[in-house]
Amino acid sequence: MIIKGEVKMIVPYKFLLVMGNEFVGIVEKLGEKVERFAVGDRVYGRMPLGRIGAFAEYAAIDENAIAKVPEYLSDEEAACVPLTALTALQALQLMDPKAGETIFISGGTGSLGAMAIPVAKSFGLTVVTNGGGESEERVKNLGADKFFDYKKTDYSAELSNVDYVLDTLGDRELQKEFGILKRGGVLVSLRGMPNGAFAKRSGMSAVKWFLFSVVGRKYDKMAAEKEQQYHFIFVHEDGDGLERISKIFGERKIEASVDTVYSLDEVNEALKKIASGGSKGKTILKITDN
Ligand SMILES: NC(=O)c1ccc[n+]([C@@H]2O[C@H](COP(=O)([O-])OP(=O)(O)OC[C@H]3O[C@@H](n4cnc5c(N)ncnc54)[C@H](OP(=O)(O)O)[C@@H]3O)[C@@H](O)[C@H]2O)c1
């Protein structure tokens, strides 16, 4: 999405750019004021939005953006976690749910759902999701309480008054998703349009606030019909959040799915593979010492 310029309004990176949003690695050196980590710690993180660059042998990063990796995860598995798990956590933190409430996660059979389902369960929520039928057992094992095969069943005919919706599919599904949400409920989208509230929360300029208020108005209006809230999020770095994720992973032994592992030299092949779709998990660049 960065290469194609699809998110340039949100993260206006200039090229040439060292790409790469997330990583796992070993702490090699510490800055003077670092207190939370020691040389040799195995850590992972989402690179700060203002300066990415994880496709590299070394990365310099603020200690507040990283956390220690749960021991049971291999490096390849751990590298799958930060971006999607933090996205799920940040969406749920925005919803601020109470245990016992219900969330619908659209497209929960994807890589985001694999993190969002167990994270939502850790908040004590009842989780309903939909997606590709062949993944029903897997998502139920992740903790989903109810599942709809999107090719066979229209969830909107079966569900109503849910407390929260986590949308991963965007415009094509949003109208229906607002339809199953209770009056006053909260919908957080990862795929819809940013709105004015997003620009404000992200500390963006007045110009961007205006622009996003215009492009997001359609969904703000849909939400206003039943006093619901519409939010868009773009995942940002957060070491404390990742520490919470590490704890949830440690307790629940959540599995991460690795699709293909490439070497750093094969970065262009790796990017092409992602662009060609059909992902069964994360595509990894493995960087070795030789
Ligand atoms: N805003 C952010 O910060 C942020 C962060 C991370 C991800 N995202 C976005 O979140 C979205 C989801 O990411 P992902 O990694 O989970 O994608 P993914 O791995 O490609 O998964 C998408 C899943 O949705 C299913 N699906 C497709 N059409 C559907 C429909 N109409 N109803 C229900 N399920 C359907 C797919 O099943 P089949 O394959 O069987 O069709 C697949 O399992 C992406 O658009 C990504 O860009 C945003």
The ligand as a MOL file (V3000), in Angstrom:
LIG
                    3D

  0  0  0     0  0            999 V3000
M  V30 BEGIN CTAB
M  V30 COUNTS 48 52 0 0 0
M  V30 BEGIN ATOM
M  V30 1 N -5.7960 0.3880 9.4480 0
M  V30 2 C -4.7840 -0.3490 9.8910 0
M  V30 3 O -3.9670 0.0860 10.6970 0
M  V30 4 C -4.6650 -1.7730 9.4000 0
M  V30 5 C -3.7430 -2.6510 9.9990 0
M  V30 6 C -3.7140 -3.9790 9.5580 0
M  V30 7 C -4.5750 -4.3980 8.5240 0
M  V30 8 N -5.4210 -3.4920 7.9620 0 CHG=1
M  V30 9 C -6.3600 -3.8920 6.8830 0
M  V30 10 O -7.2490 -4.8580 7.3830 0
M  V30 11 C -7.7320 -5.6470 6.2940 0
M  V30 12 C -7.7140 -7.1140 6.6580 0
M  V30 13 O -6.3870 -7.5370 6.7540 0
M  V30 14 P -6.0200 -9.0730 6.7860 0
M  V30 15 O -4.5340 -9.1170 6.9080 0
M  V30 16 O -6.8260 -9.7990 7.7940 0 CHG=-1
M  V30 17 O -6.4740 -9.5500 5.3120 0
M  V30 18 P -6.4710 -11.0160 4.7470 0
M  V30 19 O -5.4840 -11.8650 5.4820 0
M  V30 20 O -6.3880 -10.9100 3.2680 0
M  V30 21 O -7.9300 -11.5840 5.1310 0
M  V30 22 C -9.1450 -11.1880 4.6070 0
M  V30 23 C -10.1590 -12.2780 5.0080 0
M  V30 24 O -11.4900 -11.8070 4.7450 0
M  V30 25 C -12.2250 -12.8580 4.1200 0
M  V30 26 N -13.2540 -12.2340 3.2840 0
M  V30 27 C -13.1590 -11.7560 2.0130 0
M  V30 28 N -14.3420 -11.2300 1.6220 0
M  V30 29 C -15.1940 -11.3800 2.6610 0
M  V30 30 C -16.5620 -11.0300 2.8780 0
M  V30 31 N -17.2930 -10.4080 1.9500 0
M  V30 32 N -17.1030 -11.3150 4.0780 0
M  V30 33 C -16.3790 -11.9350 5.0540 0
M  V30 34 N -15.0880 -12.2980 4.9040 0
M  V30 35 C -14.5040 -12.0130 3.7260 0
M  V30 36 C -11.1940 -13.6190 3.3340 0
M  V30 37 O -11.6440 -14.9440 3.1050 0
M  V30 38 P -11.3450 -15.6740 1.6690 0
M  V30 39 O -9.8460 -15.5700 1.4390 0
M  V30 40 O -11.8180 -17.0650 1.8770 0
M  V30 41 O -12.1410 -14.8950 0.6530 0
M  V30 42 C -9.9660 -13.5700 4.2520 0
M  V30 43 O -9.9700 -14.6630 5.1590 0
M  V30 44 C -6.8500 -5.2930 5.0940 0
M  V30 45 O -7.5960 -4.4520 4.2570 0
M  V30 46 C -5.6860 -4.5320 5.7040 0
M  V30 47 O -5.1630 -3.5720 4.8240 0
M  V30 48 C -5.4730 -2.2030 8.3720 0
M  V30 END ATOM
M  V30 BEGIN BOND
M  V30 1 1 1 2
M  V30 2 2 2 3
M  V30 3 1 2 4
M  V30 4 1 4 5
M  V30 5 2 4 48
M  V30 6 2 5 6
M  V30 7 1 6 7
M  V30 8 2 7 8
M  V30 9 1 8 9
M  V30 10 1 8 48
M  V30 11 1 9 10
M  V30 12 1 9 46
M  V30 13 1 10 11
M  V30 14 1 11 12
M  V30 15 1 11 44
M  V30 16 1 12 13
M  V30 17 1 13 14
M  V30 18 2 14 15
M  V30 19 1 14 16
M  V30 20 1 14 17
M  V30 21 1 17 18
M  V30 22 2 18 19
M  V30 23 1 18 20
M  V30 24 1 18 21
M  V30 25 1 21 22
M  V30 26 1 22 23
M  V30 27 1 23 24
M  V30 28 1 23 42
M  V30 29 1 24 25
M  V30 30 1 25 26
M  V30 31 1 25 36
M  V30 32 1 26 27
M  V30 33 1 26 35
M  V30 34 2 27 28
M  V30 35 1 28 29
M  V30 36 1 29 30
M  V30 37 2 29 35
M  V30 38 1 30 31
M  V30 39 2 30 32
M  V30 40 1 32 33
M  V30 41 2 33 34
M  V30 42 1 34 35
M  V30 43 1 36 37
M  V30 44 1 36 42
M  V30 45 1 37 38
M  V30 46 2 38 39
M  V30 47 1 38 40
M  V30 48 1 38 41
M  V30 49 1 42 43
M  V30 50 1 44 45
M  V30 51 1 44 46
M  V30 52 1 46 47
M  V30 END BOND
M  V30 END CTAB
M  END
